[in-house]
Every structure is written in C-alpha cells, then in structure tokens.
Amino acid sequence: MRDIDKIIEDDENQVVAWKESWQDKYLEWICGYANAQGGTLYIGVDEIMATLLD
C-alpha cells in the first residue's frame, strides 16, 4: 500500500480520479482504465480533501 503522503501528491488527471463516495457509474471508469494505460480511482477522499491534506 502506498504511503498517504505519496497518494495525495497525485493530482486528478487522465489516470487518477478522486471521488468522495462510490457510485456504480465508476465501473465504466474502471473498465476504461483497464482498456487504456491503467489508472487509479481513490474512493473516500475528494479533490478538496486531498488538497487540504497536502
């Protein structure tokens, strides 16, 4: 598991997404990541909280 300090350095971009809570539509995103160059979907922390933690 990655250290939280390292995780919050990842800005939201084409392969990193921050989401506050789970929604079923994210299954499509996961499939998109799997079919492309990969990616990371963080659930439980939004962009604002990631900025505050930084």
Beta strands, then each sheet from edge to edge (+ up, - down):
strand 1: 16-19
strand 2: 40-43
sheet 1: 1+ 2+
end
